[in-house]
Amino acid sequence: MARVVNLRTRRKQAVRDKDRQAAAENAARHGRARAEQAITQARADKALRDLDGHFRETEPD
C-alpha cells in the first residue's frame, strides 16, 4: 500500500529547498566566510595601531 503524503508539507518543503539553494548561490557569489571577515578586521585594526604608533607626542609649550 502507498504511503500517505501531506501535499501542503511537501509544497512547503519544496519552497524551503528552493530558497536554500538560492541562498547558497548568493553566499557563494557575494558572501565571505566568517574567518575571512575576521582576518580583514584584524588587519585593519593592526594598520590603525601601527599608524597611531608613528605619531609623535608633543609637549605643550
N, C-alpha and C positions, 0 to 999 in steps of 0.2 A: 504494500500500500504506500502511496506517496505521502511525503511529509507535508504538513500544513504550514504555509508560509504567510506571514503577515506582510501584505504588499506595501502598506504605509511604512513599515520599518525598513523594508528593502529599498524603497524610494529615498527615504531619509539617509540611509547608509550610502547609497549611490551619490547623493549630493555631497555628503561629507568626504567621500573618496575623491570626487572631482575637485573639491575645494582644497584638500590636502595636496593633490597633485599640482594645482595652480600655485599654492603657497611654496612648494618645494622648487618649482621652476623660478619663481620670483626671488627666492632666497639665493638660489644658485646664480641668478643674473645680477642681483643688486646687493645682496647681503654680505656681511663679513662675519667671520667666526668671532666668538667672544674673545678668544686668545689673541686674534689679530687686533681687535679693538683695544685690548689691554696693553699690547706692545706699543701701539701707536700713542696711547695716553702716557705710558711710561717714558717714551722717547721725548714727547712734548714737555713733560714735567722736568726731565733731565736737562733739556735745552734751556728751559727757563731758569733752572738753578744755576747752570753754567754761566748764563748771561748775567744773572744777579751777582755771581761771584767775581765778575770782572769790573764791577763798579768801584770807584774809589770812594772811600769815606772821607769827607772833608770836615774839618773843624770850623765852627763859626768864628769869625774874626772878632 
